[in-house]
Amino acid sequence: MVQLTSFGCGLDAVVTEQVAEILHSVGKPHTLLKIDEGTQLGAVKIRI
């Protein structure tokens, strides 16, 4: 599973933690990509 989030703030932080725990418990990998909102694509390219 690949999860996209905006810096893991607010509700994203809770969902991210729960998804990671569930996937870990069944032996599945968890990939998290933190994406900025904005027009500057440099940060997105670096993270990907």
N, CA, C and O atoms as a GROMACS GRO file, in nm:
protein
  192
    1MET      N    1   0.083  -0.117   0.000
    1MET     CA    2   0.000   0.000   0.000
    1MET      C    3   0.088   0.123   0.000
    1MET      O    4   0.189   0.129   0.070
    2VAL      N    5   0.049   0.221  -0.078
    2VAL     CA    6   0.115   0.351  -0.078
    2VAL      C    7   0.014   0.453  -0.025
    2VAL      O    8  -0.095   0.467  -0.079
    3GLN      N    9   0.052   0.522   0.081
    3GLN     CA   10  -0.035   0.622   0.142
    3GLN      C   11   0.023   0.760   0.116
    3GLN      O   12   0.141   0.784   0.140
    4LEU      N   13  -0.062   0.851   0.067
    4LEU     CA   14  -0.021   0.989   0.045
    4LEU      C   15  -0.077   1.073   0.158
    4LEU      O   16  -0.193   1.059   0.195
    5THR      N   17   0.005   1.161   0.213
    5THR     CA   18  -0.039   1.246   0.323
    5THR      C   19   0.025   1.383   0.311
    5THR      O   20   0.125   1.401   0.241
    6SER      N   21  -0.033   1.478   0.378
    6SER     CA   22   0.020   1.614   0.381
    6SER      C   23   0.086   1.636   0.516
    6SER      O   24   0.025   1.693   0.606
    7PHE      N   25   0.209   1.593   0.531
    7PHE     CA   26   0.292   1.611   0.649
    7PHE      C   27   0.244   1.539   0.775
    7PHE      O   28   0.299   1.563   0.882
    8GLY      N   29   0.145   1.454   0.765
    8GLY     CA   30   0.101   1.378   0.881
    8GLY      C   31   0.044   1.463   0.993
    8GLY      O   32   0.061   1.430   1.110
    9CYS      N   33  -0.023   1.571   0.957
    9CYS     CA   34  -0.082   1.659   1.058
    9CYS      C   35  -0.230   1.626   1.077
    9CYS      O   36  -0.295   1.574   0.986
   10GLY      N   37  -0.282   1.656   1.195
   10GLY     CA   38  -0.424   1.640   1.221
   10GLY      C   39  -0.471   1.497   1.204
   10GLY      O   40  -0.410   1.404   1.256
   11LEU      N   41  -0.579   1.481   1.131
   11LEU     CA   42  -0.638   1.350   1.110
   11LEU      C   43  -0.543   1.255   1.037
   11LEU      O   44  -0.544   1.135   1.062
   12ASP      N   45  -0.460   1.309   0.948
   12ASP     CA   46  -0.362   1.226   0.877
   12ASP      C   47  -0.271   1.150   0.973
   12ASP      O   48  -0.235   1.035   0.947
   13ALA      N   49  -0.232   1.213   1.083
   13ALA     CA   50  -0.142   1.148   1.178
   13ALA      C   51  -0.206   1.024   1.239
   13ALA      O   52  -0.140   0.922   1.254
   14VAL      N   53  -0.332   1.033   1.275
   14VAL     CA   54  -0.404   0.919   1.334
   14VAL      C   55  -0.422   0.809   1.231
   14VAL      O   56  -0.397   0.692   1.260
   15VAL      N   57  -0.466   0.845   1.112
   15VAL     CA   58  -0.489   0.746   1.006
   15VAL      C   59  -0.359   0.677   0.968
   15VAL      O   60  -0.357   0.555   0.951
   16THR      N   61  -0.252   0.754   0.954
   16THR     CA   62  -0.122   0.697   0.917
   16THR      C   63  -0.076   0.593   1.019
   16THR      O   64  -0.031   0.485   0.982
   17GLU      N   65  -0.088   0.626   1.146
   17GLU     CA   66  -0.046   0.534   1.252
   17GLU      C   67  -0.130   0.406   1.250
   17GLU      O   68  -0.076   0.296   1.263
   18GLN      N   69  -0.259   0.420   1.235
   18GLN     CA   70  -0.348   0.304   1.235
   18GLN      C   71  -0.323   0.214   1.113
   18GLN      O   72  -0.319   0.092   1.126
   19VAL      N   73  -0.307   0.274   0.997
   19VAL     CA   74  -0.280   0.198   0.874
   19VAL      C   75  -0.149   0.122   0.888
   19VAL      O   76  -0.141   0.004   0.853
   20ALA      N   77  -0.045   0.188   0.939
   20ALA     CA   78   0.085   0.123   0.956
   20ALA      C   79   0.074   0.004   1.052
   20ALA      O   80   0.132  -0.102   1.026
   21GLU      N   81   0.002   0.021   1.162
   21GLU     CA   82  -0.015  -0.088   1.259
   21GLU      C   83  -0.090  -0.206   1.199
   21GLU      O   84  -0.052  -0.321   1.219
   22ILE      N   85  -0.198  -0.178   1.126
   22ILE     CA   86  -0.277  -0.285   1.064
   22ILE      C   87  -0.194  -0.361   0.963
   22ILE      O   88  -0.192  -0.484   0.963
   23LEU      N   89  -0.125  -0.289   0.876
   23LEU     CA   90  -0.044  -0.356   0.774
   23LEU      C   91   0.070  -0.435   0.837
   23LEU      O   92   0.100  -0.546   0.792
   24HIS      N   93   0.133  -0.380   0.938
   24HIS     CA   94   0.242  -0.450   1.007
   24HIS      C   95   0.192  -0.580   1.070
   24HIS      O   96   0.261  -0.682   1.066
   25SER      N   97   0.072  -0.576   1.126
   25SER     CA   98   0.018  -0.694   1.194
   25SER      C   99  -0.010  -0.810   1.097
   25SER      O  100  -0.012  -0.926   1.139
   26VAL      N  101  -0.031  -0.778   0.970
   26VAL     CA  102  -0.056  -0.885   0.871
   26VAL      C  103   0.065  -0.907   0.780
   26VAL      O  104   0.056  -0.979   0.680
   27GLY      N  105   0.178  -0.844   0.814
   27GLY     CA  106   0.302  -0.866   0.739
   27GLY      C  107   0.308  -0.800   0.604
   27GLY      O  108   0.378  -0.848   0.514
   28LYS      N  109   0.236  -0.691   0.586
   28LYS     CA  110   0.236  -0.619   0.458
   28LYS      C  111   0.317  -0.491   0.470
   28LYS      O  112   0.318  -0.428   0.575
   29PRO      N  113   0.386  -0.452   0.362
   29PRO     CA  114   0.465  -0.328   0.366
   29PRO      C  115   0.376  -0.204   0.360
   29PRO      O  116   0.266  -0.206   0.305
   30HIS      N  117   0.426  -0.097   0.417
   30HIS     CA  118   0.356   0.031   0.418
   30HIS      C  119   0.451   0.138   0.367
   30HIS      O  120   0.559   0.156   0.423
   31THR      N  121   0.411   0.208   0.262
   31THR     CA  122   0.490   0.316   0.207
   31THR      C  123   0.414   0.446   0.227
   31THR      O  124   0.296   0.454   0.193
   32LEU      N  125   0.479   0.545   0.282
   32LEU     CA  126   0.415   0.673   0.310
   32LEU      C  127   0.487   0.782   0.233
   32LEU      O  128   0.609   0.799   0.247
   33LEU      N  129   0.412   0.857   0.150
   33LEU     CA  130   0.468   0.971   0.080
   33LEU      C  131   0.404   1.098   0.135
   33LEU      O  132   0.281   1.112   0.135
   34LYS      N  133   0.486   1.188   0.183
   34LYS     CA  134   0.437   1.315   0.236
   34LYS      C  135   0.447   1.420   0.126
   34LYS      O  136   0.556   1.446   0.074
   35ILE      N  137   0.335   1.478   0.090
   35ILE     CA  138   0.328   1.569  -0.024
   35ILE      C  139   0.290   1.709   0.023
   35ILE      O  140   0.202   1.726   0.107
   36ASP      N  141   0.358   1.810  -0.032
   36ASP     CA  142   0.326   1.950  -0.007
   36ASP      C  143   0.212   1.993  -0.099
   36ASP      O  144   0.199   1.944  -0.211
   37GLU      N  145   0.132   2.087  -0.050
   37GLU     CA  146   0.038   2.154  -0.139
   37GLU      C  147   0.109   2.280  -0.187
   37GLU      O  148   0.169   2.352  -0.108
   38GLY      N  149   0.102   2.305  -0.315
   38GLY     CA  150   0.166   2.426  -0.366
   38GLY      C  151   0.206   2.408  -0.510
   38GLY      O  152   0.184   2.303  -0.571
   39THR      N  153   0.264   2.511  -0.564
   39THR     CA  154   0.302   2.509  -0.704
   39THR      C  155   0.450   2.475  -0.724
   39THR      O  156   0.492   2.446  -0.836
   40GLN      N  157   0.529   2.479  -0.617
   40GLN     CA  158   0.670   2.446  -0.628
   40GLN      C  159   0.686   2.294  -0.628
   40GLN      O  160   0.662   2.229  -0.526
   41LEU      N  161   0.726   2.237  -0.739
   41LEU     CA  162   0.734   2.092  -0.751
   41LEU      C  163   0.868   2.035  -0.707
   41LEU      O  164   0.883   1.913  -0.704
   42GLY      N  165   0.962   2.117  -0.672
   42GLY     CA  166   1.094   2.069  -0.631
   42GLY      C  167   1.087   1.978  -0.510
   42GLY      O  168   1.152   1.873  -0.509
   43ALA      N  169   1.010   2.014  -0.409
   43ALA     CA  170   0.997   1.933  -0.288
   43ALA      C  171   0.934   1.798  -0.318
   43ALA      O  172   0.973   1.696  -0.261
   44VAL      N  173   0.836   1.796  -0.407
   44VAL     CA  174   0.770   1.670  -0.444
   44VAL      C  175   0.868   1.580  -0.517
   44VAL      O  176   0.874   1.460  -0.489
   45LYS      N  177   0.944   1.634  -0.609
   45LYS     CA  178   1.040   1.554  -0.684
   45LYS      C  179   1.146   1.494  -0.593
   45LYS      O  180   1.186   1.379  -0.612
   46ILE      N  181   1.192   1.570  -0.495
   46ILE     CA  182   1.292   1.521  -0.401
   46ILE      C  183   1.237   1.406  -0.321
   46ILE      O  184   1.306   1.305  -0.302
   47ARG      N  185   1.114   1.417  -0.272
   47ARG     CA  186   1.054   1.312  -0.189
   47ARG      C  187   1.026   1.186  -0.267
   47ARG      O  188   1.040   1.076  -0.214
   48ILE      N  189   0.986   1.200  -0.394
   48ILE     CA  190   0.956   1.082  -0.475
   48ILE      C  191   1.084   1.020  -0.522
   48ILE      O  192   1.083   0.919  -0.592
   0.00000   0.00000   0.00000
